[in-house]
Amino acid sequence: MKSDRRKIRVLQIAGGLRDNVNGKPVVGGTVSFLYNYYSKMNRERIHFDFLAIRNQCFEQYRVDFEKMGSTLFALGIEVGGLKRFAAIIRQLSSFIRDKNYDAVHINMGAFFPVLACAIAAKKAGINNIIVHSHSAGINSTIKRIAIDVSSPLLTLYADQYCACSLEAAKNLFSRGVIRKKKYKIIKNAIDVEGLAFNKNTREIVRAKLDFRNDFVIGHVGRFVEVKNHAFLIDFFSHFKERVPSSKLLLVGDGELEQRMKDRVYDLGLDHDVVFLGYQNDPRKFYQAMDLLVMPSYVEGFPIVALEAQASGLPCYLSSNITREVVITERCWSFALDDGPNNLAETVSHNLESFSTRKDTSQCVIEAGFDIKQNLEALESLYYV
């Protein structure tokens, strides 16, 4: 670590590669991760600016980031494929040369944009290039093979590697990096304060949503393929046959939202499924839920699952989600291959175990996932 205490200037890069939805940029967990950490940092020592390759995915935090002295940039690169690869190298290297950054921190799950960013940063003379993997899997076999073959190239340009979990590290980094343990785990930690179960908040939120004596199943996440909302809606359809006084609460937006609304309508569930859209503060909605269900195909390390457990909410997570995120005794895994009807049967038989809420926020702290416990690990990446 450097002995001087001059302010370190860091450029944080994210993709923003998805199309805007209803004119609004799609925001994922990576952006929330960066906000959660930076809001707790000593900003007299470390300064962040934020850049999106395409759409301005940091927009939801613009006011907060600008109050912290940060600037938001977006390259607006619309092309794809090899043209995108070349455009990132050309435009990003030119952008960085005009700035005075000590480090470039790349936060994306798509390998080739990550590689292009690392090449651009190296061309611009950056000596501390950090690659951060936040995603645990690729659905396409062809893409998986291409990444496995190409991943050693990243070692020519990256200086440090970090990931939210071992599975996320394996997703992006070469076998040599994994075998030699050249990466660091930076936990997707959360600010536990304010998340503990609060009966008063629960009653207020449920009243606003007109949930009386309903059993409320919830989900927080973007409407994208990897989140597997189709399974979730089919599961709820089967569950409601067994528990008529139930509702499904969906928080988030994304390109598949309208398709899922159509699916709900076709199943005759339009009065029982609530689409809340994007919410600036989704944390309060955990209080209104009785159960969180996450049927994701893959996840790096879902912050949502941590926040839900900190609020005392029982959770059912797909077995494709890393087991590292299971903290409390009321967080269970299920296999997607068993189907939505089987999950509905299991959950309906366990209703009694969901009848009480406990304060489990301390469990998350004791497991080492409070953000205050992890700040030093992230800050150490910049003082090298």
C-alpha positions as CSV (number, residue, x, y, z in Angstrom):
1,M,0.0,0.0,0.0
2,K,1.3,3.5,-0.8
3,S,2.7,5.4,2.1
4,D,1.4,8.8,0.9
5,R,-2.2,9.8,1.5
6,R,-2.8,11.9,-1.7
7,K,-6.3,11.5,-3.1
8,I,-6.5,8.5,-5.5
9,R,-8.6,9.1,-8.6
10,V,-10.4,6.1,-9.9
11,L,-12.6,5.6,-13.0
12,Q,-15.3,3.1,-12.4
13,I,-16.6,1.5,-15.6
14,A,-19.8,-0.4,-16.2
15,G,-21.5,-1.6,-19.3
16,G,-24.9,-0.1,-19.6
17,L,-25.1,-2.3,-22.7
18,R,-28.8,-3.2,-22.4
19,D,-31.5,-1.1,-24.2
20,N,-33.3,1.5,-22.2
21,V,-36.8,0.5,-21.0
22,N,-39.5,3.1,-21.3
23,G,-36.8,5.7,-21.8
24,K,-35.0,4.8,-18.6
25,P,-31.7,3.0,-18.3
26,V,-31.6,-0.5,-16.9
27,V,-29.8,-0.6,-13.6
28,G,-28.3,-3.7,-12.1
29,G,-26.7,-4.9,-8.9
30,T,-23.2,-3.8,-10.0
31,V,-24.2,-0.1,-9.9
32,S,-25.8,-0.6,-6.5
33,F,-22.7,-2.3,-5.3
34,L,-20.5,0.7,-6.3
35,Y,-23.0,3.1,-4.7
36,N,-23.2,1.2,-1.4
37,Y,-19.4,1.1,-1.1
38,Y,-18.6,4.6,-2.2
39,S,-21.3,6.2,0.0
40,K,-19.3,4.7,3.0
41,M,-15.8,5.5,1.8
42,N,-13.4,8.2,3.0
43,R,-13.8,10.4,-0.1
44,E,-11.0,12.7,1.1
45,R,-8.6,9.8,0.2
46,I,-10.4,8.1,-2.8
47,H,-12.4,9.8,-5.6
48,F,-14.6,7.9,-8.0
49,D,-15.9,9.0,-11.4
50,F,-18.3,6.7,-13.3
51,L,-18.4,5.8,-16.9
52,A,-20.9,3.7,-18.9
53,I,-19.9,2.2,-22.2
54,R,-23.4,2.6,-23.7
55,N,-26.4,3.8,-21.8
56,Q,-25.9,5.8,-18.6
57,C,-26.6,3.0,-16.1
58,F,-25.5,5.1,-13.1
59,E,-28.3,7.6,-13.7
60,Q,-30.4,6.5,-10.7
61,Y,-27.6,7.7,-8.4
62,R,-26.7,10.8,-10.3
63,V,-27.8,13.3,-7.6
64,D,-26.0,11.4,-4.9
65,F,-22.8,10.8,-6.8
66,E,-22.7,14.5,-7.9
67,K,-23.2,15.5,-4.3
68,M,-20.1,13.4,-3.5
69,G,-18.1,15.3,-6.2
70,S,-18.2,12.6,-8.8
71,T,-18.9,13.0,-12.5
72,L,-20.9,10.6,-14.7
73,F,-19.9,9.9,-18.2
74,A,-21.3,7.7,-21.0
75,L,-19.5,6.8,-24.3
76,G,-22.8,6.0,-26.0
77,I,-21.4,3.2,-28.1
78,E,-24.3,1.7,-30.0
79,V,-22.6,-0.8,-32.3
80,G,-22.1,-4.5,-31.4
81,G,-19.7,-7.3,-32.1
82,L,-16.2,-6.6,-33.4
83,K,-17.2,-3.0,-34.1
84,R,-18.1,-2.5,-30.4
85,F,-14.7,-4.0,-29.4
86,A,-12.8,-1.6,-31.6
87,A,-15.0,1.4,-30.7
88,I,-14.4,0.8,-26.9
89,I,-10.6,0.6,-27.4
90,R,-10.6,3.7,-29.6
91,Q,-13.0,5.9,-27.6
92,L,-12.1,4.8,-24.1
93,S,-8.4,5.2,-24.5
94,S,-8.9,8.7,-25.9
95,F,-11.2,9.5,-23.0
96,I,-8.8,8.3,-20.3
97,R,-5.8,10.1,-21.8
98,D,-7.6,13.4,-21.2
99,K,-8.1,12.6,-17.6
100,N,-5.8,12.2,-14.6
101,Y,-6.8,8.8,-13.2
102,D,-4.6,6.6,-11.0
103,A,-6.7,3.4,-11.5
104,V,-9.4,2.1,-13.8
105,H,-11.8,-0.4,-12.3
106,I,-13.8,-2.5,-14.8
107,N,-17.1,-3.9,-13.6
108,M,-18.8,-6.0,-16.3
109,G,-19.7,-9.6,-16.9
110,A,-19.3,-9.7,-20.7
111,F,-15.7,-10.9,-21.3
112,F,-14.9,-9.1,-24.6
113,P,-16.1,-5.6,-23.5
114,V,-14.0,-6.2,-20.3
115,L,-11.0,-7.1,-22.5
116,A,-11.5,-4.1,-24.7
117,C,-11.7,-1.8,-21.6
118,A,-8.5,-3.3,-20.2
119,I,-6.7,-2.8,-23.6
120,A,-7.9,0.8,-23.8
121,A,-6.7,1.6,-20.2
122,K,-3.3,0.1,-20.9
123,K,-3.0,2.1,-24.1
124,A,-3.8,5.2,-22.2
125,G,-1.0,4.6,-19.8
126,I,-2.9,3.4,-16.7
127,N,-0.7,1.2,-14.4
128,N,-3.5,-0.1,-12.1
129,I,-6.2,-1.8,-14.1
130,I,-8.7,-3.8,-12.0
131,V,-11.0,-6.3,-13.5
132,H,-14.0,-7.1,-11.3
133,S,-16.3,-10.1,-12.0
134,H,-19.9,-9.7,-10.7
135,S,-21.5,-12.5,-12.6
136,A,-21.3,-16.3,-12.1
137,G,-22.3,-17.8,-15.4
138,I,-22.9,-17.8,-19.2
139,N,-25.9,-19.5,-20.6
140,S,-24.5,-20.0,-24.1
141,T,-22.1,-22.9,-24.6
142,I,-20.5,-21.2,-27.6
143,K,-19.8,-18.0,-25.5
144,R,-18.4,-20.2,-22.7
145,I,-15.9,-21.8,-25.0
146,A,-14.9,-18.5,-26.5
147,I,-14.3,-17.0,-23.1
148,D,-12.3,-20.1,-21.9
149,V,-10.1,-19.9,-25.0
150,S,-9.6,-16.1,-24.8
151,S,-9.4,-15.5,-21.0
152,P,-5.5,-15.7,-20.9
153,L,-5.4,-12.6,-23.0
154,L,-6.7,-10.6,-20.1
155,T,-3.5,-11.3,-18.1
156,L,-1.6,-9.1,-20.7
157,Y,-3.6,-6.0,-19.7
158,A,-5.1,-6.4,-16.2
159,D,-3.1,-5.7,-13.1
160,Q,-5.5,-6.9,-10.4
161,Y,-8.5,-9.3,-10.4
162,C,-11.4,-9.4,-8.0
163,A,-14.8,-11.1,-7.8
164,C,-17.8,-11.4,-5.6
165,S,-17.4,-15.1,-5.3
166,L,-15.3,-18.0,-6.5
167,E,-17.9,-18.9,-9.2
168,A,-17.8,-15.3,-10.5
169,A,-14.0,-15.5,-10.7
170,K,-14.2,-18.7,-12.7
171,N,-16.6,-17.1,-15.0
172,L,-14.2,-14.4,-16.2
173,F,-10.6,-15.2,-15.3
174,S,-8.2,-17.7,-16.8
175,R,-7.5,-21.1,-15.2
176,G,-4.0,-19.8,-14.3
177,V,-5.4,-16.9,-12.4
178,I,-7.8,-19.2,-10.5
179,R,-5.2,-21.9,-9.9
180,K,-2.6,-19.4,-8.5
181,K,-5.3,-17.5,-6.5
182,K,-4.3,-14.2,-8.1
183,Y,-7.7,-12.8,-7.5
184,K,-9.3,-11.2,-4.4
185,I,-12.8,-11.8,-3.1
186,I,-14.6,-8.5,-2.6
187,K,-17.9,-9.3,-0.9
188,N,-21.2,-7.9,-2.2
189,A,-21.7,-6.5,1.3
190,I,-24.7,-4.4,2.3
191,D,-25.5,-1.7,4.8
192,V,-27.3,-3.8,7.4
193,E,-28.4,-0.8,9.3
194,G,-32.1,-0.1,8.8
195,L,-32.8,-3.6,7.3
196,A,-33.9,-5.4,10.4
197,F,-37.5,-6.5,10.5
198,N,-39.9,-3.7,11.6
199,K,-43.5,-4.6,12.3
200,N,-44.7,-0.9,11.9
201,T,-43.0,-0.6,8.5
202,R,-44.6,-3.9,7.4
203,E,-48.1,-2.7,8.3
204,I,-47.7,0.6,6.6
205,V,-46.3,-0.8,3.3
206,R,-48.9,-3.6,3.2
207,A,-51.7,-1.2,3.8
208,K,-50.5,1.0,0.9
209,L,-50.4,-2.1,-1.3
210,D,-53.8,-3.3,-0.1
211,F,-52.3,-6.6,1.2
212,R,-54.6,-7.5,4.1
213,N,-54.3,-11.1,5.2
214,D,-52.6,-12.2,2.0
215,F,-49.5,-14.4,1.9
216,V,-47.1,-12.3,-0.1
217,I,-44.4,-13.8,-2.2
218,G,-41.9,-11.3,-3.5
219,H,-39.0,-10.8,-5.9
220,V,-36.6,-7.9,-6.5
221,G,-34.7,-7.9,-9.8
222,R,-34.5,-6.8,-13.4
223,F,-36.9,-8.4,-15.9
224,V,-34.1,-10.1,-17.9
225,E,-33.8,-13.7,-19.0
226,V,-31.3,-14.7,-16.3
227,K,-33.7,-13.8,-13.5
228,N,-36.2,-16.4,-14.8
229,H,-39.4,-14.6,-14.1
230,A,-41.4,-17.0,-16.3
231,F,-40.6,-19.8,-13.7
232,L,-41.6,-17.5,-10.9
233,I,-45.0,-16.7,-12.4
234,D,-45.7,-20.3,-13.2
235,F,-44.7,-21.3,-9.6
236,F,-47.1,-18.6,-8.3
237,S,-49.9,-19.9,-10.5
238,H,-49.6,-23.4,-8.9
239,F,-49.1,-21.9,-5.5
240,K,-52.3,-19.9,-5.6
241,E,-54.3,-23.0,-6.4
242,R,-53.1,-24.3,-3.0
243,V,-53.2,-20.9,-1.2
244,P,-55.9,-18.7,-2.6
245,S,-55.2,-15.8,-0.3
246,S,-51.8,-15.1,-1.9
247,K,-50.2,-12.3,-3.9
248,L,-47.0,-12.0,-5.9
249,L,-45.1,-8.7,-5.6
250,L,-42.5,-7.9,-8.3
251,V,-40.1,-5.0,-7.9
252,G,-38.0,-4.0,-10.9
253,D,-38.2,-3.2,-14.6
254,G,-36.5,-4.5,-17.7
255,E,-37.0,-5.5,-21.3
256,L,-39.1,-8.6,-20.5
257,E,-41.5,-6.8,-18.2
258,Q,-44.3,-6.5,-20.7
259,R,-43.9,-10.1,-21.8
260,M,-44.3,-11.2,-18.1
261,K,-47.4,-9.0,-17.8
262,D,-48.9,-10.7,-20.8
263,R,-48.1,-14.1,-19.2
264,V,-49.8,-13.1,-16.0
265,Y,-52.9,-11.9,-17.9
266,D,-53.0,-15.2,-19.9
267,L,-53.0,-17.1,-16.6
268,G,-55.8,-15.0,-15.2
269,L,-53.6,-13.7,-12.4
270,D,-53.7,-10.0,-13.2
271,H,-55.5,-9.2,-10.0
272,D,-53.0,-11.2,-7.9
273,V,-49.6,-10.1,-9.3
274,V,-48.4,-6.6,-8.5
275,F,-45.8,-5.0,-10.8
276,L,-44.2,-2.2,-8.9
277,G,-41.6,-1.2,-11.5
278,Y,-38.3,0.3,-10.6
279,Q,-38.0,1.6,-7.0
280,N,-35.3,3.9,-5.6
281,D,-35.6,2.2,-2.2
282,P,-36.7,-1.5,-2.6
283,R,-35.5,-2.3,0.9
284,K,-38.8,-1.4,2.5
285,F,-40.7,-3.9,0.4
286,Y,-38.9,-6.8,2.1
287,Q,-40.9,-5.9,5.2
288,A,-44.2,-6.4,3.3
289,M,-43.3,-9.8,2.0
290,D,-43.7,-13.2,3.6
291,L,-41.3,-15.1,1.4
292,L,-38.7,-14.2,-1.2
293,V,-38.3,-16.5,-4.2
294,M,-35.3,-16.2,-6.6
295,P,-35.4,-18.7,-9.5
296,S,-32.3,-17.3,-11.3
297,Y,-30.5,-19.3,-13.9
298,V,-27.2,-17.8,-12.6
299,E,-26.1,-15.2,-10.1
300,G,-22.7,-13.9,-9.0
301,F,-23.6,-13.1,-5.5
302,P,-27.1,-11.6,-5.2
303,I,-27.3,-8.6,-2.9
304,V,-31.1,-9.0,-2.8
305,A,-30.8,-12.4,-1.1
306,L,-28.5,-10.8,1.6
307,E,-30.9,-7.9,2.2
308,A,-33.9,-10.2,2.4
309,Q,-32.1,-12.3,5.0
310,A,-31.0,-9.3,7.0
311,S,-34.7,-8.3,7.1
312,G,-35.7,-11.7,8.5
313,L,-37.4,-12.8,5.4
314,P,-37.5,-16.5,4.6
315,C,-36.0,-17.2,1.1
316,Y,-36.1,-19.9,-1.5
317,L,-33.2,-19.6,-3.9
318,S,-32.5,-21.7,-7.0
319,S,-29.6,-24.2,-6.6
320,N,-27.8,-22.3,-9.4
321,I,-27.2,-19.4,-7.1
322,T,-24.0,-19.7,-5.1
323,R,-24.4,-21.3,-1.7
324,E,-22.1,-18.7,-0.2
325,V,-25.1,-16.4,0.0
326,V,-27.1,-18.7,2.3
327,I,-26.7,-17.1,5.7
328,T,-29.7,-17.8,7.9
329,E,-31.4,-21.1,8.8
330,R,-34.5,-20.0,6.8
331,C,-32.9,-19.8,3.4
332,W,-33.4,-22.9,1.3
333,S,-32.3,-24.0,-2.2
334,F,-34.5,-25.7,-4.8
335,A,-33.7,-27.3,-8.2
336,L,-35.1,-25.6,-11.3
337,D,-35.3,-29.0,-13.0
338,D,-37.9,-30.1,-10.4
339,G,-40.3,-27.6,-12.0
340,P,-42.5,-24.8,-10.6
341,N,-45.3,-27.1,-9.5
342,N,-43.0,-29.1,-7.2
343,L,-41.7,-25.9,-5.6
344,A,-45.3,-24.7,-5.1
345,E,-46.0,-28.0,-3.3
346,T,-43.0,-27.7,-1.1
347,V,-43.7,-24.1,-0.1
348,S,-47.4,-24.7,0.6
349,H,-46.5,-27.5,2.9
350,N,-44.1,-25.2,4.9
351,L,-46.4,-22.2,5.4
352,E,-46.3,-22.6,9.1
353,S,-42.6,-22.0,9.2
354,F,-43.1,-18.6,7.5
355,S,-45.6,-17.4,10.1
356,T,-43.2,-15.5,12.2
357,R,-40.4,-13.0,11.4
358,K,-37.2,-12.8,13.4
359,D,-34.5,-10.2,13.5
360,T,-31.7,-11.9,11.7
361,S,-29.7,-8.8,10.7
362,Q,-27.0,-9.8,13.2
363,C,-26.5,-13.1,11.4
364,V,-25.5,-11.2,8.3
365,I,-23.1,-9.1,10.3
366,E,-21.5,-12.1,11.9
367,A,-21.1,-13.8,8.5
368,G,-19.0,-10.8,7.5
369,F,-21.3,-9.2,5.0
370,D,-21.8,-5.8,6.6
371,I,-20.3,-3.1,4.3
372,K,-18.4,-1.5,7.1
373,Q,-16.4,-4.7,7.6
374,N,-15.4,-4.8,3.9
375,L,-14.4,-1.3,3.0
376,E,-10.7,-1.8,3.6
377,A,-10.6,-4.7,1.1
378,L,-12.0,-2.6,-1.7
379,E,-9.9,0.5,-0.8
380,S,-6.7,-1.6,-0.8
381,L,-7.1,-2.2,-4.6
382,Y,-6.3,1.4,-5.2
383,Y,-3.3,1.9,-2.9
384,V,-0.7,-0.3,-4.7
